[in-house]
């Protein structure tokens, strides 16, 4: 299996988890990206997902 196929499969699984639970993209994609790019770069690549999740949770505090 090529890395691109593995990454695509992991992205589909992560998206399905996140759609139901609300988080999980970084938990699934970080290890897969780390296989190819190294841990430091993989963590930086998924930080935007963590920042967006935090921002969504922060905004949801004021919704009724």
Biopython code that builds the backbone (N, CA, C, O; Angstrom):
import numpy as np
from Bio.PDB.StructureBuilder import StructureBuilder

atoms = [
    (1, "UNK", "N", (0.850, -1.175, 0.000)),
    (1, "UNK", "CA", (0.000, 0.000, 0.000)),
    (1, "UNK", "C", (0.898, 1.240, 0.000)),
    (1, "UNK", "O", (1.834, 1.340, 0.793)),
    (2, "UNK", "N", (0.609, 2.157, -0.874)),
    (2, "UNK", "CA", (1.406, 3.380, -0.940)),
    (2, "UNK", "C", (1.054, 4.304, 0.219)),
    (2, "UNK", "O", (0.003, 4.171, 0.845)),
    (3, "UNK", "N", (1.948, 5.233, 0.487)),
    (3, "UNK", "CA", (1.714, 6.166, 1.577)),
    (3, "UNK", "C", (0.486, 7.017, 1.315)),
    (3, "UNK", "O", (-0.272, 7.303, 2.242)),
    (4, "UNK", "N", (0.276, 7.424, 0.080)),
    (4, "UNK", "CA", (-0.878, 8.251, -0.256)),
    (4, "UNK", "C", (-2.186, 7.505, 0.010)),
    (4, "UNK", "O", (-3.146, 8.092, 0.508)),
    (5, "UNK", "N", (-2.223, 6.212, -0.323)),
    (5, "UNK", "CA", (-3.426, 5.418, -0.065)),
    (5, "UNK", "C", (-3.654, 5.251, 1.436)),
    (5, "UNK", "O", (-4.788, 5.328, 1.911)),
    (6, "UNK", "N", (-2.576, 5.024, 2.175)),
    (6, "UNK", "CA", (-2.682, 4.905, 3.623)),
    (6, "UNK", "C", (-3.169, 6.206, 4.247)),
    (6, "UNK", "O", (-4.015, 6.198, 5.141)),
    (7, "UNK", "N", (-2.630, 7.320, 3.771)),
    (7, "UNK", "CA", (-3.043, 8.628, 4.272)),
    (7, "UNK", "C", (-4.506, 8.907, 3.931)),
    (7, "UNK", "O", (-5.242, 9.445, 4.758)),
    (8, "UNK", "N", (-4.923, 8.552, 2.741)),
    (8, "UNK", "CA", (-6.318, 8.740, 2.346)),
    (8, "UNK", "C", (-7.269, 7.904, 3.189)),
    (8, "UNK", "O", (-8.324, 8.385, 3.602)),
    (9, "UNK", "N", (-6.898, 6.654, 3.444)),
    (9, "UNK", "CA", (-7.735, 5.788, 4.280)),
    (9, "UNK", "C", (-7.805, 6.325, 5.706)),
    (9, "UNK", "O", (-8.871, 6.326, 6.323)),
    (10, "UNK", "N", (-6.672, 6.777, 6.225)),
    (10, "UNK", "CA", (-6.653, 7.338, 7.577)),
    (10, "UNK", "C", (-7.484, 8.614, 7.648)),
    (10, "UNK", "O", (-8.152, 8.860, 8.652)),
    (11, "UNK", "N", (-7.450, 9.426, 6.598)),
    (11, "UNK", "CA", (-8.236, 10.655, 6.574)),
    (11, "UNK", "C", (-9.733, 10.353, 6.557)),
    (11, "UNK", "O", (-10.511, 11.048, 7.210)),
    (12, "UNK", "N", (-10.138, 9.331, 5.822)),
    (12, "UNK", "CA", (-11.556, 8.944, 5.810)),
    (12, "UNK", "C", (-12.011, 8.443, 7.182)),
    (12, "UNK", "O", (-13.089, 8.800, 7.656)),
    (13, "UNK", "N", (-11.185, 7.621, 7.804)),
    (13, "UNK", "CA", (-11.518, 7.124, 9.143)),
    (13, "UNK", "C", (-11.565, 8.273, 10.137)),
    (13, "UNK", "O", (-12.487, 8.362, 10.949)),
    (14, "UNK", "N", (-10.566, 9.158, 10.073)),
    (14, "UNK", "CA", (-10.523, 10.298, 10.991)),
    (14, "UNK", "C", (-11.722, 11.214, 10.787)),
    (14, "UNK", "O", (-12.287, 11.718, 11.758)),
    (15, "UNK", "N", (-12.113, 11.435, 9.547)),
    (15, "UNK", "CA", (-13.278, 12.260, 9.268)),
    (15, "UNK", "C", (-14.560, 11.649, 9.793)),
    (15, "UNK", "O", (-15.429, 12.359, 10.298)),
    (16, "UNK", "N", (-14.684, 10.333, 9.676)),
    (16, "UNK", "CA", (-15.870, 9.648, 10.190)),
    (16, "UNK", "C", (-15.926, 9.737, 11.712)),
    (16, "UNK", "O", (-16.991, 9.967, 12.283)),
    (17, "UNK", "N", (-14.797, 9.557, 12.361)),
    (17, "UNK", "CA", (-14.745, 9.668, 13.823)),
    (17, "UNK", "C", (-15.095, 11.088, 14.247)),
    (17, "UNK", "O", (-15.898, 11.290, 15.158)),
    (18, "UNK", "N", (-14.495, 12.065, 13.588)),
    (18, "UNK", "CA", (-14.722, 13.465, 13.954)),
    (18, "UNK", "C", (-16.164, 13.890, 13.702)),
    (18, "UNK", "O", (-16.699, 14.724, 14.432)),
    (19, "UNK", "N", (-16.791, 13.333, 12.689)),
    (19, "UNK", "CA", (-18.177, 13.695, 12.399)),
    (19, "UNK", "C", (-19.122, 13.241, 13.511)),
    (19, "UNK", "O", (-20.126, 13.899, 13.782)),
    (20, "UNK", "N", (-18.803, 12.128, 14.147)),
    (20, "UNK", "CA", (-19.662, 11.602, 15.200)),
    (20, "UNK", "C", (-19.271, 12.141, 16.569)),
    (20, "UNK", "O", (-20.126, 12.572, 17.343)),
    (21, "UNK", "N", (-17.975, 12.114, 16.861)),
    (21, "UNK", "CA", (-17.501, 12.439, 18.204)),
    (21, "UNK", "C", (-17.157, 13.916, 18.349)),
    (21, "UNK", "O", (-17.344, 14.493, 19.421)),
    (22, "UNK", "N", (-16.661, 14.525, 17.291)),
    (22, "UNK", "CA", (-16.293, 15.937, 17.348)),
    (22, "UNK", "C", (-14.802, 16.179, 17.417)),
    (22, "UNK", "O", (-14.360, 17.325, 17.334)),
    (23, "UNK", "N", (-14.024, 15.136, 17.565)),
    (23, "UNK", "CA", (-12.566, 15.258, 17.551)),
    (23, "UNK", "C", (-12.006, 13.932, 17.059)),
    (23, "UNK", "O", (-12.757, 12.974, 16.878)),
    (24, "UNK", "N", (-10.713, 13.864, 16.842)),
    (24, "UNK", "CA", (-10.104, 12.612, 16.431)),
    (24, "UNK", "C", (-9.239, 12.705, 15.197)),
    (24, "UNK", "O", (-8.485, 11.779, 14.899)),
    (25, "UNK", "N", (-9.332, 13.807, 14.471)),
    (25, "UNK", "CA", (-8.532, 13.920, 13.250)),
    (25, "UNK", "C", (-7.046, 13.904, 13.573)),
    (25, "UNK", "O", (-6.281, 13.167, 12.951)),
    (26, "UNK", "N", (-6.638, 14.705, 14.533)),
    (26, "UNK", "CA", (-5.228, 14.752, 14.900)),
    (26, "UNK", "C", (-4.733, 13.448, 15.490)),
    (26, "UNK", "O", (-3.585, 13.061, 15.269)),
    (27, "UNK", "N", (-5.584, 12.767, 16.239)),
    (27, "UNK", "CA", (-5.195, 11.498, 16.865)),
    (27, "UNK", "C", (-4.930, 10.412, 15.829)),
    (27, "UNK", "O", (-4.079, 9.548, 16.040)),
    (28, "UNK", "N", (-5.640, 10.448, 14.734)),
    (28, "UNK", "CA", (-5.477, 9.427, 13.708)),
    (28, "UNK", "C", (-4.414, 9.829, 12.690)),
    (28, "UNK", "O", (-3.601, 9.000, 12.283)),
    (29, "UNK", "N", (-4.415, 11.091, 12.279)),
    (29, "UNK", "CA", (-3.508, 11.501, 11.210)),
    (29, "UNK", "C", (-2.069, 11.736, 11.657)),
    (29, "UNK", "O", (-1.149, 11.559, 10.859)),
    (30, "UNK", "N", (-1.852, 12.129, 12.904)),
    (30, "UNK", "CA", (-0.491, 12.410, 13.357)),
    (30, "UNK", "C", (0.428, 11.194, 13.227)),
    (30, "UNK", "O", (1.518, 11.330, 12.670)),
    (31, "UNK", "N", (0.040, 10.014, 13.713)),
    (31, "UNK", "CA", (0.942, 8.866, 13.554)),
    (31, "UNK", "C", (1.186, 8.476, 12.098)),
    (31, "UNK", "O", (2.285, 8.056, 11.737)),
    (32, "UNK", "N", (0.153, 8.618, 11.265)),
    (32, "UNK", "CA", (0.323, 8.261, 9.849)),
    (32, "UNK", "C", (1.286, 9.236, 9.173)),
    (32, "UNK", "O", (2.167, 8.816, 8.422)),
    (33, "UNK", "N", (1.125, 10.528, 9.432)),
    (33, "UNK", "CA", (2.049, 11.504, 8.861)),
    (33, "UNK", "C", (3.461, 11.341, 9.410)),
    (33, "UNK", "O", (4.437, 11.572, 8.696)),
    (34, "UNK", "N", (3.575, 10.942, 10.676)),
    (34, "UNK", "CA", (4.890, 10.763, 11.290)),
    (34, "UNK", "C", (5.688, 9.645, 10.616)),
    (34, "UNK", "O", (6.919, 9.667, 10.618)),
    (35, "UNK", "N", (4.991, 8.679, 10.045)),
    (35, "UNK", "CA", (5.697, 7.611, 9.331)),
    (35, "UNK", "C", (6.513, 8.164, 8.164)),
    (35, "UNK", "O", (7.601, 7.664, 7.874)),
    (36, "UNK", "N", (6.002, 9.172, 7.507)),
    (36, "UNK", "CA", (6.640, 9.719, 6.315)),
    (36, "UNK", "C", (7.487, 10.959, 6.602)),
    (36, "UNK", "O", (8.559, 11.123, 6.019)),
    (37, "UNK", "N", (7.019, 11.823, 7.486)),
    (37, "UNK", "CA", (7.666, 13.127, 7.635)),
    (37, "UNK", "C", (8.438, 13.312, 8.921)),
    (37, "UNK", "O", (9.220, 14.257, 9.027)),
    (38, "UNK", "N", (8.252, 12.452, 9.894)),
    (38, "UNK", "CA", (8.864, 12.640, 11.202)),
    (38, "UNK", "C", (7.852, 13.251, 12.155)),
    (38, "UNK", "O", (6.874, 13.873, 11.739)),
    (39, "UNK", "N", (8.106, 13.063, 13.434)),
    (39, "UNK", "CA", (7.135, 13.469, 14.442)),
    (39, "UNK", "C", (6.955, 14.973, 14.532)),
    (39, "UNK", "O", (5.826, 15.450, 14.651)),
    (40, "UNK", "N", (8.045, 15.732, 14.480)),
    (40, "UNK", "CA", (7.939, 17.180, 14.636)),
    (40, "UNK", "C", (7.083, 17.812, 13.547)),
    (40, "UNK", "O", (6.207, 18.625, 13.841)),
    (41, "UNK", "N", (7.324, 17.453, 12.314)),
    (41, "UNK", "CA", (6.565, 18.018, 11.204)),
    (41, "UNK", "C", (5.111, 17.528, 11.225)),
    (41, "UNK", "O", (4.196, 18.286, 10.904)),
    (42, "UNK", "N", (4.904, 16.279, 11.599)),
    (42, "UNK", "CA", (3.542, 15.748, 11.658)),
    (42, "UNK", "C", (2.721, 16.484, 12.718)),
    (42, "UNK", "O", (1.548, 16.788, 12.499)),
    (43, "UNK", "N", (3.331, 16.764, 13.850)),
    (43, "UNK", "CA", (2.614, 17.495, 14.907)),
    (43, "UNK", "C", (2.282, 18.911, 14.449)),
    (43, "UNK", "O", (1.188, 19.407, 14.718)),
    (44, "UNK", "N", (3.197, 19.553, 13.774)),
    (44, "UNK", "CA", (2.935, 20.905, 13.265)),
    (44, "UNK", "C", (1.831, 20.894, 12.212)),
    (44, "UNK", "O", (1.033, 21.829, 12.139)),
    (45, "UNK", "N", (1.782, 19.858, 11.409)),
    (45, "UNK", "CA", (0.793, 19.790, 10.334)),
    (45, "UNK", "C", (-0.625, 19.652, 10.857)),
    (45, "UNK", "O", (-1.562, 20.136, 10.221)),
    (46, "UNK", "N", (-0.806, 19.004, 11.995)),
    (46, "UNK", "CA", (-2.161, 18.812, 12.516)),
    (46, "UNK", "C", (-2.526, 19.832, 13.588)),
    (46, "UNK", "O", (-3.623, 19.764, 14.142)),
    (47, "UNK", "N", (-1.662, 20.751, 13.889)),
    (47, "UNK", "CA", (-1.970, 21.774, 14.894)),
    (47, "UNK", "C", (-3.124, 22.675, 14.444)),
    (47, "UNK", "O", (-3.873, 23.184, 15.278)),
    (48, "UNK", "N", (-3.270, 22.870, 13.152)),
    (48, "UNK", "CA", (-4.388, 23.692, 12.680)),
    (48, "UNK", "C", (-5.726, 23.033, 13.019)),
    (48, "UNK", "O", (-6.699, 23.725, 13.317)),
    (49, "UNK", "N", (-5.777, 21.720, 12.976)),
    (49, "UNK", "CA", (-6.994, 21.009, 13.363)),
    (49, "UNK", "C", (-7.290, 21.207, 14.840)),
    (49, "UNK", "O", (-8.442, 21.403, 15.228)),
    (50, "UNK", "N", (-6.260, 21.156, 15.653)),
    (50, "UNK", "CA", (-6.444, 21.371, 17.090)),
    (50, "UNK", "C", (-6.899, 22.800, 17.367)),
    (50, "UNK", "O", (-7.758, 23.029, 18.219)),
    (51, "UNK", "N", (-6.327, 23.753, 16.653)),
    (51, "UNK", "CA", (-6.708, 25.158, 16.842)),
    (51, "UNK", "C", (-8.160, 25.385, 16.419)),
    (51, "UNK", "O", (-8.889, 26.116, 17.090)),
    (52, "UNK", "N", (-8.579, 24.781, 15.337)),
    (52, "UNK", "CA", (-9.968, 24.929, 14.890)),
    (52, "UNK", "C", (-10.936, 24.271, 15.862)),
    (52, "UNK", "O", (-12.018, 24.802, 16.113)),
    (53, "UNK", "N", (-10.559, 23.128, 16.407)),
    (53, "UNK", "CA", (-11.415, 22.466, 17.394)),
    (53, "UNK", "C", (-11.550, 23.325, 18.644)),
    (53, "UNK", "O", (-12.642, 23.449, 19.199)),
    (54, "UNK", "N", (-10.465, 23.907, 19.079)),
    (54, "UNK", "CA", (-10.498, 24.772, 20.253)),
    (54, "UNK", "C", (-11.378, 25.996, 19.985)),
    (54, "UNK", "O", (-12.176, 26.385, 20.838)),
    (55, "UNK", "N", (-11.235, 26.593, 18.819)),
    (55, "UNK", "CA", (-12.034, 27.776, 18.477)),
    (55, "UNK", "C", (-13.522, 27.429, 18.409)),
    (55, "UNK", "O", (-14.357, 28.217, 18.852)),
    (56, "UNK", "N", (-13.860, 26.273, 17.865)),
    (56, "UNK", "CA", (-15.264, 25.861, 17.806)),
    (56, "UNK", "C", (-15.833, 25.645, 19.199)),
    (56, "UNK", "O", (-16.964, 26.040, 19.481)),
    (57, "UNK", "N", (-15.060, 25.024, 20.061)),
    (57, "UNK", "CA", (-15.518, 24.800, 21.434)),
    (57, "UNK", "C", (-15.681, 26.128, 22.170)),
    (57, "UNK", "O", (-16.616, 26.299, 22.952)),
    (58, "UNK", "N", (-14.790, 27.046, 21.922)),
    (58, "UNK", "CA", (-14.856, 28.361, 22.581)),
    (58, "UNK", "C", (-16.112, 29.117, 22.142)),
    (58, "UNK", "O", (-16.802, 29.713, 22.970)),
    (59, "UNK", "N", (-16.406, 29.091, 20.841)),
    (59, "UNK", "CA", (-17.599, 29.764, 20.328)),
    (59, "UNK", "C", (-18.881, 29.093, 20.807)),
    (59, "UNK", "O", (-19.890, 29.769, 21.012)),
    (60, "UNK", "N", (-18.858, 27.790, 20.984)),
    (60, "UNK", "CA", (-20.054, 27.065, 21.384)),
    (60, "UNK", "C", (-20.454, 27.344, 22.831)),
    (60, "UNK", "O", (-21.563, 26.997, 23.239)),
    (61, "UNK", "N", (-19.582, 27.958, 23.603)),
    (61, "UNK", "CA", (-19.911, 28.263, 25.000)),
    (61, "UNK", "C", (-21.079, 29.241, 25.084)),
    (61, "UNK", "O", (-21.842, 29.198, 26.049)),
    (62, "UNK", "N", (-21.235, 30.110, 24.107)),
    (62, "UNK", "CA", (-22.257, 31.152, 24.169)),
    (62, "UNK", "C", (-23.526, 30.804, 23.409)),
    (62, "UNK", "O", (-24.473, 31.589, 23.407)),
    (63, "UNK", "N", (-23.566, 29.660, 22.773)),
    (63, "UNK", "CA", (-24.773, 29.269, 22.047)),
    (63, "UNK", "C", (-25.812, 28.720, 23.008)),
    (63, "UNK", "O", (-25.482, 28.027, 23.971)),
    (64, "UNK", "N", (-27.059, 29.034, 22.738)),
    (64, "UNK", "CA", (-28.148, 28.522, 23.597)),
    (64, "UNK", "C", (-28.775, 27.294, 23.005)),
    (64, "UNK", "O", (-29.701, 26.731, 23.589)),
]
sb = StructureBuilder()
sb.init_structure("model")
sb.init_model(0)
sb.init_chain("A")
sb.init_seg("    ")
for serial, (resi, resn, name, xyz) in enumerate(atoms, 1):
    if name == "N":
        sb.init_residue(resn, " ", resi, " ")
    sb.init_atom(name, np.array(xyz, "f"), 0.0, 1.0, " ", f" {name:<3s}", serial, name[0])
structure = sb.get_structure()
